Amino acid sequence: MGWSTSELAEMAGTTVNTIRHYHRVGLLDQPERRGNGYKQYQARHLARVLQIRRLREMGVPLARVDRMGDSPADSKDALRALDAELAAGIERLRRAREEVAALLREGTPTDVPAGFEGVAERLSDADRAVIAISSRFYDERAVEDLRAMIDAEPTDLDHEMNTLPPDASADTRQRLAERVAVVLEEHRRNHPWLSDPGSRLTMPRAVVEKAAMMSVADLYNEAQQDVMRRAVLILEGDDPE
């Protein structure tokens, strides 16, 4: 007396294909067969499938199920490792929920980097992309400083820079550059690491500098790039003309 594969699968709350897969990867012993060749599963098979399913629901990968063993002593280290992975997963989910809640609360698009929801209205598409990229290259404290810098900038200057047409006149560019230079000087005064960001980088300086150059060239129009160039030259005491 025993159960067929489909009966075993139904009782265990799984599928026939899953039972067959357990056989293929060596997690479930093959049952005896009846005279007609059909498999005849016993209670020990059902118990084993239920054990495998419980471990899978706990988050144990199939490749590690065998390591769990049948006794607490055998499985202790594996369970500790699993617990650490589950804790890390819970933390990731907690942060994800916080980000989703912030996006819903502020009504901001999903390309706004986490933590910048409050200043999203002041950011152009290019700004959001640059911040997202910068978040990969700078540590958490630097990103917090970046958020504070955006919040401190004059809103009218942000708007004028964001809407600056590519054919803006030289006079307009110079006027904007002079205002931007003042803001940059204040940022450097309040955040000295900007002058030498090496300690705040999470990737090699050469990688970060290349990404910054490519981002500016790809995301901002010619006039905006020129204003940034002029502002830096003014800040360094050079004549942008």
C-alpha positions as CSV (number, residue, x, y, z in Angstrom):
1,M,0.0,0.0,0.0
2,G,1.4,3.4,-0.9
3,W,0.8,6.6,-2.8
4,S,1.4,7.6,-6.4
5,T,3.5,10.6,-7.3
6,S,0.4,12.8,-7.9
7,E,-1.1,11.7,-4.6
8,L,2.1,12.4,-2.7
9,A,2.3,15.9,-4.4
10,E,-1.3,16.7,-3.5
11,M,-0.8,15.7,0.2
12,A,2.4,17.6,0.5
13,G,0.9,20.7,-1.2
14,T,3.3,20.7,-4.1
15,T,3.5,19.5,-7.7
16,V,4.5,16.4,-9.5
17,N,7.3,18.2,-11.2
18,T,8.7,19.4,-7.9
19,I,8.7,15.8,-6.6
20,R,10.6,14.7,-9.7
21,H,13.0,17.6,-9.2
22,Y,13.7,16.5,-5.6
23,H,14.6,13.1,-7.0
24,R,16.9,14.5,-9.7
25,V,18.9,16.6,-7.1
26,G,19.2,13.7,-4.7
27,L,17.0,15.2,-1.9
28,L,14.3,12.5,-2.1
29,D,14.9,8.7,-2.2
30,Q,13.3,6.8,-5.0
31,P,10.4,4.7,-3.8
32,E,9.7,1.0,-4.5
33,R,7.6,0.2,-7.5
34,R,4.4,-1.9,-7.7
35,G,4.2,-4.8,-10.0
36,N,2.8,-2.6,-12.7
37,G,5.8,-0.3,-12.5
38,Y,4.1,2.6,-10.8
39,K,5.9,4.3,-7.9
40,Q,4.7,3.5,-4.4
41,Y,5.6,6.3,-2.0
42,Q,5.5,5.7,1.8
43,A,5.0,7.9,4.8
44,R,8.8,8.5,5.1
45,H,8.7,10.1,1.6
46,L,5.8,12.4,2.6
47,A,7.6,13.4,5.8
48,R,10.8,14.1,3.8
49,V,8.9,16.3,1.2
50,L,7.2,18.2,4.0
51,Q,10.6,18.7,5.6
52,I,12.1,20.0,2.4
53,R,9.1,22.3,1.9
54,R,9.4,23.7,5.4
55,L,13.1,24.4,4.9
56,R,12.4,26.1,1.5
57,E,9.7,28.3,3.1
58,M,12.3,29.3,5.7
59,G,14.5,30.4,2.9
60,V,17.0,27.5,2.6
61,P,18.1,27.0,-1.0
62,L,17.7,23.5,-2.3
63,A,21.5,23.2,-2.7
64,R,21.8,23.6,1.1
65,V,18.9,21.5,2.3
66,D,21.1,18.4,2.8
67,R,23.5,20.4,5.0
68,M,20.7,21.0,7.5
69,G,20.9,17.4,8.8
70,D,18.5,15.6,10.9
71,S,19.8,16.7,14.3
72,P,20.2,20.1,15.9
73,A,23.9,19.6,16.2
74,D,24.2,18.9,12.5
75,S,22.2,21.9,11.5
76,K,23.2,24.5,14.0
77,D,25.8,26.3,11.9
78,A,23.6,26.2,8.8
79,L,20.7,27.7,10.8
80,R,22.9,30.5,12.2
81,A,23.9,31.4,8.7
82,L,20.3,31.2,7.5
83,D,19.2,33.5,10.4
84,A,21.8,36.1,9.4
85,E,20.6,36.0,5.8
86,L,17.0,36.4,6.9
87,A,17.9,39.3,9.2
88,A,19.7,41.0,6.3
89,G,16.7,40.3,4.0
90,I,14.3,41.8,6.6
91,E,16.5,44.9,6.8
92,R,16.4,45.3,3.0
93,L,12.7,44.9,3.0
94,R,12.3,47.5,5.8
95,R,14.4,50.0,3.8
96,A,12.4,49.3,0.6
97,R,9.1,49.9,2.5
98,E,10.5,53.2,3.8
99,E,11.4,54.3,0.2
100,V,8.0,53.2,-1.2
101,A,6.3,55.1,1.6
102,A,8.3,58.2,0.9
103,L,7.5,58.0,-2.8
104,L,3.8,57.7,-2.1
105,R,3.8,60.4,0.5
106,E,5.7,62.9,-1.7
107,G,4.1,61.8,-5.0
108,T,7.5,61.7,-6.6
109,P,8.6,59.6,-9.6
110,T,10.6,56.5,-9.0
111,D,13.8,58.0,-10.6
112,V,14.1,60.3,-7.6
113,P,16.9,58.8,-5.4
114,A,16.1,57.7,-1.9
115,G,16.1,60.6,0.6
116,F,15.7,63.3,-2.1
117,E,11.9,63.2,-2.2
118,G,11.7,66.5,-0.3
119,V,13.7,68.4,-3.0
120,A,12.4,66.5,-6.0
121,E,10.5,69.5,-7.4
122,R,13.7,71.4,-7.7
123,L,15.5,68.7,-9.7
124,S,15.5,68.4,-13.4
125,D,15.7,64.9,-15.1
126,A,19.4,65.4,-15.5
127,D,19.8,66.4,-11.9
128,R,18.0,63.2,-10.7
129,A,20.2,61.0,-12.9
130,V,23.4,62.7,-11.7
131,I,22.3,62.2,-8.0
132,A,21.4,58.6,-8.6
133,I,24.9,58.0,-10.2
134,S,26.6,60.0,-7.4
135,S,24.9,57.9,-4.8
136,R,26.9,54.9,-6.1
137,F,30.2,56.7,-5.9
138,Y,30.0,58.6,-2.6
139,D,29.4,57.4,1.0
140,E,26.2,58.0,2.9
141,R,27.5,61.1,4.7
142,A,28.5,62.7,1.4
143,V,25.1,61.9,-0.1
144,E,23.5,63.6,2.9
145,D,25.6,66.6,2.4
146,L,24.6,66.7,-1.3
147,R,21.0,66.7,-0.2
148,A,21.7,69.6,2.2
149,M,23.4,71.5,-0.6
150,I,20.5,71.2,-2.9
151,D,18.1,72.3,-0.2
152,A,20.3,75.4,0.5
153,E,20.5,76.6,-3.1
154,P,18.3,79.5,-4.4
155,T,15.2,78.0,-6.0
156,D,15.2,80.7,-8.7
157,L,18.8,79.8,-9.7
158,D,17.9,76.1,-9.9
159,H,15.0,76.9,-12.1
160,E,17.0,79.2,-14.4
161,M,19.8,76.6,-14.8
162,N,17.2,73.8,-15.4
163,T,15.5,75.7,-18.1
164,L,18.5,77.3,-19.7
165,P,18.3,76.8,-23.5
166,P,21.3,75.5,-25.4
167,D,21.5,78.7,-27.4
168,A,21.6,81.0,-24.4
169,S,23.7,84.1,-24.9
170,A,27.3,84.5,-23.6
171,D,26.1,87.3,-21.3
172,T,23.4,85.0,-19.8
173,R,25.9,82.2,-19.3
174,Q,28.4,84.5,-17.6
175,R,25.7,86.0,-15.3
176,L,24.5,82.6,-14.3
177,A,28.1,81.3,-13.9
178,E,28.9,84.1,-11.4
179,R,25.8,83.2,-9.3
180,V,26.7,79.5,-9.5
181,A,30.3,80.2,-8.4
182,V,29.0,82.0,-5.3
183,V,26.9,79.0,-4.4
184,L,29.8,76.6,-5.0
185,E,32.0,78.7,-2.8
186,E,29.5,78.4,0.0
187,H,29.2,74.7,-0.5
188,R,33.0,74.3,-0.2
189,R,33.0,76.4,2.9
190,N,30.3,74.3,4.5
191,H,31.5,71.0,3.3
192,P,35.3,71.1,3.1
193,W,35.6,67.5,1.7
194,L,34.4,68.9,-1.7
195,S,37.9,70.2,-2.3
196,D,39.4,66.7,-1.8
197,P,36.6,64.1,-1.9
198,G,38.9,61.1,-1.8
199,S,37.9,60.0,1.7
200,R,34.2,60.0,0.8
201,L,34.5,57.9,-2.4
202,T,33.4,54.3,-2.5
203,M,35.1,53.6,-5.8
204,P,38.5,54.6,-7.3
205,R,38.9,58.3,-8.0
206,A,39.6,57.7,-11.7
207,V,36.3,55.8,-12.1
208,V,34.3,58.5,-10.3
209,E,35.9,61.3,-12.3
210,K,35.2,59.6,-15.6
211,A,31.6,59.0,-14.6
212,A,31.2,62.6,-13.6
213,M,32.6,63.9,-16.9
214,M,30.4,61.5,-18.9
215,S,27.3,62.4,-16.9
216,V,27.7,66.1,-17.4
217,A,28.4,65.7,-21.1
218,D,25.5,63.3,-21.7
219,L,22.8,64.9,-19.5
220,Y,23.2,68.7,-19.7
221,N,23.0,70.8,-22.8
222,E,25.9,72.9,-24.2
223,A,24.9,76.1,-22.4
224,Q,24.5,74.4,-19.0
225,Q,27.9,72.7,-19.4
226,D,29.4,76.1,-20.3
227,V,27.9,77.7,-17.2
228,M,29.4,75.0,-15.0
229,R,32.8,75.4,-16.6
230,R,32.7,79.1,-16.2
231,A,31.6,78.8,-12.6
232,V,34.5,76.5,-11.7
233,L,37.0,78.9,-13.4
234,I,35.6,81.8,-11.5
235,L,35.9,79.8,-8.3
236,E,39.5,79.0,-9.0
237,G,40.3,82.6,-9.8
238,D,40.7,82.1,-13.6
239,D,39.1,84.2,-16.3
240,P,36.4,82.1,-18.0
241,E,36.6,84.3,-21.1
